[in-house]
Amino acid sequence: MEAPPDRFYTPTHEWIKPDGDAALVGITRFAVDELTDVTYVELPAPGASLTAGKPFGEIESVKTAGELYAPVSGEVIEANAAVKKDPSLINQDPYGKAWLIRIKTGPNDYSGLMTAQQYQATTAKP
């Protein structure tokens, strides 16, 4: 599945979809495919402050565990309760229903992040 062009991407396989002064954050299909079956996700509570490039949560699968990294700085507005209840949603729809957190970003500079085309070039298999 191609990376949707309406968002920005990190080298650690998170995406961010800006929406005014807020944004949704999730993980990419590439990350999901590498993890295989996601079994657990730990997300921050509303009000938590995020710092770009720093961990904000954890994700576990039958294969491995890893940290989730904030694409930009901001404040958590909402954590996706559906994903916390059923982490397998991440395997089914990582760009849609399985967003992880909604953050208040304010005026943000996304220039340090990759476009969909740039991200896909970094994950292309030879």
N, C-alpha and C positions, 0 to 999 in steps of 0.2 A: 504494500500500500504506500502510495506516495504521501509525503508530508504535506499537509494542507498549507496553501500559500498565505493564509490569513493570520499567521502567527510567526513568532520568532523562536529560535532553537539554541540550545546550549551544547557545548562539547560533551557534557555529561548526560545528554539525551532527555532533558526536560524541554517542554514547550511552554510558551506564554502567549496568550491571545488577548491583546489590549482591547478594552472596552471603556472609552472615556478615561476617567481617573481610577478605574479598576481594571483588573485582568484576571483571567482564569489561568491556572498552571496545571500541567499534567506531565505524563511521560510519553515518549514516542513509541510508535509501533516497533521500531528497531529495538528499543530497550525491552519491550514486552517479549519480543521474539527471542532475545538473548536470555531473559529471565525464565522463560517458559511459564508454567502455571503459578500465578501470583497467589499466595496464601495469606498474606498479612500486610497491612499498611498502617504505619503510625503517622498521624498528622497533627500539626499544632492546633491549639485552641484559638478561637477568635480573640483578637487583641494582641496576639503574639507579634513581635517585630522580626522581620526577616532582613538579612543582609545579603546582598548579591554575592553569589559564589560560596556562601556558607550553607551547611546542612540545615534543613528544616523538618526532616522526617526520615523514616526508614521504610524500606520495602523488602519483603521476603518472598521467596518462591520455593518450589520444591528443589531447586537447583542451587540457590545462593541467597545471600542477603546483601543489601547495600543501602547507602544513604541517598536521600533526595536533596538536591541543591537548588537554592533560590536563584532564578534567572535575573531578578532585579531586587532591589530593596523595597520594603513596603510593610504594611500591616495586614495581618490575616483578618478578613471579614467573615469568612465561612470556610469550614472544612466539609467536604462532600460526605454526608452521613451514609449515603447509599454505598459508597466505596468502602467505608470503614466497616459496615455491616457485611458486605459481600465483596471482598477484594477481587474475586474472579471477574467482576465487571471490567476491570482494567484489561484483561485478556480479550474481552469481547469488543470494547469500544473505547480505546485509549484517547481518541480525539473528540469524543462526544460525551456520552453519559458518565464516563469515568474520569472527568476532570478531578483533580485532587483538592485544590484550594482556590478560593477567590481572594485576591488581595487588593488593598487600596494602594495604588502606586503614585498618585499625584502626577505632576508632569514628569515623565520619565524619558530617559535616553536609552533607546534600544540599539544604539549603534554598535555596541560591543557584542551583540548577539548575531546569529546567522539567519539568513533568509531560508525559506524552504529549499530553494535550489542549492544554496551553499551547504546546507545540512545534508541533503541527499548525496552531494558529491563526496562528503566525508564518510558516508556509510555505505557507499556503493561497493558491491562485491566484485572483485576482478573476474 
